[in-house]
Amino acid sequence: MPGGPPGTADDGPSGGRPDGDALPPARLAYDPQTWREIAYLLVNLPVALVGFVYVVTLMSTGAGLAVTVVGLPLLAVGLRGARQLGKAERARARALLGLRIDEPSPLPVRRTGFFGWLWSSLKDPVGWRTVLYDFIRLPWGVVTFTVTLTGLFVLWPVLPFVARALTNVDRALVRGLLSPSDELERRIAELESDRGVVVDTAAADLRRIERDLHDGAQARLVNLAMGLGLAKEKLLEDPDAAAAMVDEAHGEVKLALQELRDLARGIHPAVLTDRGLDAALSAVASRCTVPVKVTAELETRPAAAIEGIAYFTVSELLQNVSKHSGARSASVDVWRADDRLLIQVWDDGRGGASLDGGTGMAGLADRLGAVDGLFVIESPVGGPTVVTAELPWRDRRDDDAVR
């Protein structure tokens, strides 16, 4: 994260155990880890036999019937079942070998009908790697079962070292064939999750806009129409009463216009479109109950979507400052560092803010995460609170070119 606070870099997932959680060295003594490794090696044979029979049956039946209408669907179902075998093997390695393996990303759920389901199943790399794993495991399962069982009676003094060597091969096989294939696959899972967040956020925004229109401006316009109708009826009978009704309706029109302006500002403020992030954030700061200093060092403007997320992030944070912080002053700093837009909101309030504090922080973190952003809170009890948000910089000219 260029220019960001320390400690926020993405460490990334690990395919195995972290260095700080390494296995204890093998010893002559039979400790609990040694017994778990021996149990893993003894179970290898029956598990490998089940997997081998499954794979051979799947491949022979599916490939043999591929020329018929049931062959490829049967193979697709078998590959999805192989995923479950891989999941069971990862769980066994986790329980007995202490091997932490990330679960591969699930198959995407798309409403593309039968052929979409069939194609995504047949080209699933996770299923095919599990098939390969189960196919080559049977001879290795025979070897490990035989050596371990013999070692319990003949080579028991050195069996802990033998078991560690054999299970290291198992660890390599699990890591190589049952872990997520690469960073791309992991990235696909993240993007699918982020897409769900974006869809949920958009749906929530639409419900909020609909509710605000229904409860606010729409109700006032209905009252306005009724009032003008009554005034029309009384225009000839009682001109003074009609004039009073028209005057009241005029006040309703002003209130409805103000509510519509507030609603439009909540969707996308005009000042942000016309004058950019600096002016829009200054307008937000002027409505805060705490004095706020705004500093925006931006020579060019980011894409409209990034500007909008930055604006609403600062707006939400300043609302929290007004409502919850008890601060006497606050500041907003915005700047560009390489290809990132950084935002830092500081206040001298009571502190104690967190993502699970019920102040909308978790929603902000999800919204930023959906566009490859970061959201970091440093808020010790007693203050001050520093919230750092980071967004990808996307040039407005590129955004216009795409449109």
C-alpha positions in Angstrom: 0.0 0.0 0.0 2.0 3.0 -1.2 2.1 5.8 1.3 -0.3 4.0 3.7 0.1 3.4 7.4 2.3 0.5 8.5 0.8 -2.9 9.2 -1.8 -2.8 6.5 -0.1 -4.8 3.8 -1.9 -7.8 2.5 0.1 -10.9 3.6 -1.9 -13.2 1.4 -3.1 -16.6 2.1 -0.7 -19.5 2.7 -1.0 -22.9 1.2 0.5 -24.6 4.2 1.3 -24.0 7.9 2.8 -20.7 8.8 6.4 -20.5 9.9 5.4 -19.7 13.5 3.2 -22.9 13.6 5.8 -25.5 12.4 5.6 -29.1 13.4 7.8 -30.2 16.3 10.9 -32.2 15.2 10.6 -36.0 15.0 12.0 -37.7 18.1 12.6 -41.3 19.3 9.8 -40.8 21.8 6.2 -41.5 20.6 4.5 -38.1 21.1 0.9 -37.3 20.1 2.0 -35.9 16.7 3.9 -39.1 15.9 0.8 -41.2 16.7 -1.3 -38.9 14.5 1.2 -39.4 11.6 1.2 -43.2 12.1 -2.6 -43.2 12.1 -2.6 -41.1 8.9 -0.3 -43.6 7.2 -2.3 -46.6 8.3 -5.5 -45.1 7.0 -3.9 -44.2 3.7 -4.6 -47.6 2.2 -8.3 -47.9 2.7 -8.8 -44.2 1.8 -6.6 -44.6 -1.3 -8.5 -47.7 -2.3 -11.9 -45.9 -2.1 -10.5 -43.0 -4.1 -9.0 -45.3 -6.8 -12.1 -47.3 -7.3 -14.2 -44.1 -7.5 -11.8 -42.6 -10.1 -11.5 -45.7 -12.2 -15.3 -46.2 -12.2 -15.9 -42.6 -13.0 -13.4 -42.4 -15.9 -14.2 -45.8 -17.5 -18.0 -45.2 -17.3 -17.9 -41.5 -18.2 -15.4 -42.0 -21.0 -17.1 -45.1 -22.3 -20.5 -43.5 -22.5 -19.2 -40.1 -23.8 -20.7 -40.9 -27.2 -24.1 -41.1 -25.6 -26.2 -38.4 -24.0 -25.5 -39.6 -20.5 -21.7 -39.9 -20.7 -20.6 -36.3 -20.3 -23.3 -35.5 -17.6 -22.2 -38.6 -15.7 -18.6 -37.4 -15.9 -19.6 -33.9 -14.8 -21.4 -35.3 -11.7 -18.3 -37.5 -11.0 -16.0 -34.5 -11.1 -18.2 -32.6 -8.7 -18.1 -35.7 -6.4 -14.3 -35.7 -6.7 -14.3 -32.3 -5.2 -15.9 -33.8 -2.1 -13.2 -36.4 -1.9 -10.6 -33.7 -2.0 -12.4 -31.8 0.7 -12.4 -34.9 2.9 -8.6 -35.4 2.2 -7.8 -31.9 3.2 -9.8 -32.3 6.4 -7.9 -35.5 7.2 -4.5 -33.8 6.5 -5.6 -30.9 8.7 -6.6 -33.1 11.6 -3.8 -35.7 11.6 -0.9 -33.9 9.9 -1.6 -30.3 11.0 -1.5 -29.2 7.4 -3.5 -26.0 6.8 -4.7 -25.9 3.2 -7.0 -23.2 1.8 -10.3 -24.5 0.4 -10.4 -24.0 -3.4 -13.0 -21.6 -4.7 -16.4 -23.2 -5.3 -17.7 -23.7 -8.7 -19.5 -20.5 -9.9 -23.2 -20.5 -9.7 -24.5 -19.2 -13.0 -28.1 -19.4 -14.4 -27.0 -20.5 -17.8 -29.0 -23.7 -18.0 -27.9 -27.3 -18.3 -25.1 -26.7 -20.8 -23.6 -24.0 -18.7 -23.6 -26.3 -15.7 -22.1 -29.1 -17.8 -19.3 -27.0 -19.2 -18.3 -25.5 -15.9 -18.1 -29.0 -14.3 -16.1 -30.5 -17.1 -13.5 -27.8 -17.1 -13.2 -27.6 -13.3 -9.4 -27.8 -12.6 -10.0 -28.7 -8.9 -12.0 -31.8 -9.8 -9.4 -33.0 -12.3 -6.5 -32.5 -9.9 -8.4 -34.5 -7.3 -9.0 -37.3 -9.8 -5.2 -37.3 -10.5 -4.5 -37.3 -6.8 -6.8 -40.3 -6.1 -5.4 -42.2 -9.1 -1.8 -42.1 -8.1 -2.5 -42.6 -4.4 -3.1 -46.4 -4.4 0.5 -47.6 -4.8 1.7 -45.0 -2.4 -1.0 -46.1 0.1 0.1 -49.7 -0.2 3.7 -48.6 0.5 2.9 -46.4 3.5 0.6 -49.0 5.0 3.1 -51.8 4.6 6.1 -49.8 5.9 4.2 -48.4 8.9 2.6 -51.7 9.9 6.0 -53.4 9.7 7.7 -50.6 11.5 5.3 -50.9 14.5 6.7 -54.4 15.1 10.2 -54.4 13.6 11.5 -50.8 13.2 9.6 -49.2 16.1 12.8 -47.4 17.5 13.1 -45.3 14.4 9.5 -45.4 13.3 8.9 -41.7 14.3 11.6 -40.6 11.8 10.2 -42.9 9.1 6.7 -41.7 9.7 7.8 -38.1 9.4 9.6 -38.8 6.1 6.6 -40.6 4.7 4.0 -38.0 5.8 6.2 -35.2 4.3 5.6 -36.9 1.0 1.9 -36.9 1.8 2.1 -33.2 2.7 3.7 -32.4 -0.6 1.1 -34.4 -2.5 -1.8 -32.6 -0.7 -0.2 -29.2 -1.2 0.6 -29.9 -4.9 -2.7 -31.4 -6.0 -5.4 -30.4 -3.4 -4.6 -26.8 -2.7 -5.9 -23.9 -4.7 -4.0 -24.0 -8.0 -2.7 -20.4 -8.0 -3.3 -16.9 -7.0 -5.7 -16.5 -9.9 -8.1 -19.0 -8.5 -8.0 -17.4 -5.1 -8.6 -14.0 -6.8 -11.6 -15.4 -8.6 -13.1 -16.4 -5.3 -12.5 -12.9 -3.9 -14.1 -11.2 -6.9 -17.2 -13.4 -6.7 -17.5 -12.5 -3.0 -17.0 -8.8 -3.8 -19.6 -9.0 -6.6 -22.1 -10.2 -4.0 -21.2 -7.2 -1.7 -21.7 -4.8 -4.6 -25.1 -6.3 -5.5 -26.3 -6.3 -1.9 -25.1 -2.7 -1.4 -26.8 -1.5 -4.6 -30.0 -3.3 -3.5 -29.9 -1.6 -0.1 -29.3 1.8 -1.7 -32.3 1.3 -4.0 -34.5 0.3 -1.0 -33.3 3.4 0.9 -34.1 5.7 -2.0 -37.5 4.1 -2.5 -38.3 4.5 1.2 -37.1 8.1 1.3 -39.2 9.0 -1.7 -42.3 7.2 -0.4 -42.1 8.6 3.2 -40.8 12.0 2.2 -41.3 13.9 -1.1 -44.1 11.6 -2.3 -46.2 12.0 0.8 -45.7 15.8 0.6 -46.7 15.9 -3.0 -49.8 13.9 -2.3 -50.8 16.4 0.4 -50.0 19.2 -2.0 -52.3 17.7 -4.6 -55.1 17.3 -2.1 -54.6 20.9 -0.8 -54.7 22.4 -4.2 -57.8 20.4 -5.0 -59.6 21.8 -1.9 -58.4 25.3 -2.8 -59.8 25.0 -6.3 -63.2 24.0 -4.9 -63.2 27.0 -2.5 -61.8 29.5 -5.0 -65.2 30.9 -5.8 -67.0 30.3 -2.5 -64.3 31.5 0.0 -61.4 33.2 -1.8 -59.6 33.9 1.5 -59.6 30.3 2.6 -58.5 29.3 -0.9 -55.6 31.8 -0.7 -54.6 30.4 2.7 -54.6 26.8 1.2 -52.5 27.9 -1.7 -50.1 29.6 0.7 -49.8 26.3 2.7 -49.4 24.4 -0.5 -46.5 26.7 -1.5 -44.8 25.8 1.8 -45.3 22.1 1.1 -43.7 22.6 -2.4 -40.6 24.2 -0.8 -40.2 21.3 1.7 -40.7 18.8 -1.0 -38.0 20.5 -3.1 -35.6 20.5 -0.2 -36.2 16.8 0.5 -35.6 16.0 -3.2 -32.4 18.0 -3.1 -31.2 16.1 0.0 -32.1 12.8 -1.7 -30.2 13.8 -4.9 -27.2 14.7 -2.8 -27.4 11.3 -1.2 -27.4 9.6 -4.6 -24.6 11.7 -6.2 -24.1 15.4 -5.2 -24.0 17.8 -8.1 -21.0 19.6 -6.6 -19.0 16.4 -6.9 -19.8 16.1 -10.6 -19.2 19.7 -11.3 -16.2 20.7 -9.1 -14.6 17.5 -7.9 -13.7 15.8 -4.7 -12.1 18.8 -2.9 -15.2 21.0 -3.2 -17.6 18.1 -2.4 -15.7 17.2 0.8 -15.5 20.8 1.9 -19.3 20.9 1.5 -19.6 17.8 3.6 -17.3 19.2 6.3 -19.3 22.4 6.5 -22.3 20.4 7.6 -20.4 18.5 10.3 -21.1 19.7 13.9 -17.3 19.5 14.6 -14.8 21.9 12.9 -13.2 20.0 10.1 -10.1 20.9 8.1 -10.1 19.5 4.6 -6.8 19.1 2.6 -7.1 17.5 -0.9 -3.9 17.3 -2.9 -5.1 16.0 -6.3 -3.7 17.3 -9.5 -6.2 15.3 -11.6 -9.5 13.7 -10.9 -10.1 9.9 -10.5 -12.9 8.1 -12.2 -16.4 9.0 -11.2 -17.1 5.7 -9.4 -13.9 6.2 -7.3 -14.8 9.8 -6.5 -18.3 8.7 -5.5 -17.0 6.0 -3.1 -14.5 8.4 -1.6 -17.1 11.0 -1.1 -19.6 8.7 0.6 -16.8 7.2 2.7 -15.8 10.6 4.1 -19.5 11.6 4.5 -20.2 8.5 6.6 -17.1 9.0 8.7 -17.9 12.6 9.4 -21.4 11.7 10.4 -19.9 9.2 12.9 -17.6 12.0 14.2 -20.7 14.2 14.7 -22.8 11.6 16.4 -20.4 9.3 18.3 -17.0 10.7 18.8 -17.4 13.7 21.2 -14.5 15.3 19.3 -13.6 19.0 19.3 -11.9 19.0 16.0 -11.3 16.8 13.0 -9.4 16.7 9.7 -9.7 15.1 6.3 -6.7 14.5 4.1 -6.9 13.2 0.6 -3.9 12.5 -1.7 -2.6 10.3 -4.5 0.2 7.8 -4.0 1.3 6.1 -7.2 -1.9 4.3 -8.4 -3.8 4.6 -5.2 -6.2 7.2 -3.8 -5.6 7.6 0.0 -8.0 9.2 2.5 -7.3 9.8 6.1 -9.9 11.1 8.6 -8.7 12.1 12.0 -10.6 13.3 15.1 -9.6 14.0 18.8 -12.7 12.2 20.2 -13.0 9.5 22.8 -11.9 6.7 20.5 -12.9 3.1 20.7 -14.3 2.8 17.2 -14.1 -0.6 15.5 -15.5 -2.5 12.6 -18.1 -4.3 14.8 -19.1 -1.2 16.7 -22.4 -0.8 15.0 -21.6 2.6 13.4 -21.5 1.4 9.8 -17.7 0.8 9.7 -18.1 -2.8 8.5 -20.3 -1.6 5.6 -17.7 0.9 4.6 -15.0 -1.8 4.7 -17.1 -4.1 2.5 -17.8 -1.3 0.0 -14.1 -0.5 -0.3 -13.1 -4.1 -0.4 -15.4 -4.6 -3.4 -13.2 -2.3 -5.5 -9.8 -3.6 -4.2 -9.7 -1.0 -1.5 -8.5 -1.1 2.1 -10.1 0.2 5.3 -8.0 0.5 8.5 -9.1 1.9 11.9 -6.7 3.0 14.6 -8.9 4.1 17.5 -7.5 3.4 21.0 -9.8 4.1 23.9 -9.4 7.7 24.8 -8.6 8.7 21.2 -7.6 9.9 18.8 -9.2 8.0 16.0 -7.5 7.7 12.6 -9.3 6.0 9.8 -7.4 5.3 6.6 -9.1 4.4 3.4 -7.4 3.4 0.2 -8.9 3.1 -3.2 -7.4 2.2 -6.6 -6.7 5.2 -8.7 -8.5 5.1 -12.0 -8.0 8.1 -14.2 -11.2 9.9 -15.3 -10.0 10.0 -18.9 -9.8 6.2 -18.9 -13.3 6.0 -17.4 -14.6 8.3 -20.2 -12.9 6.3 -22.9 -14.6 3.1 -21.6 -17.9 4.8 -21.7 
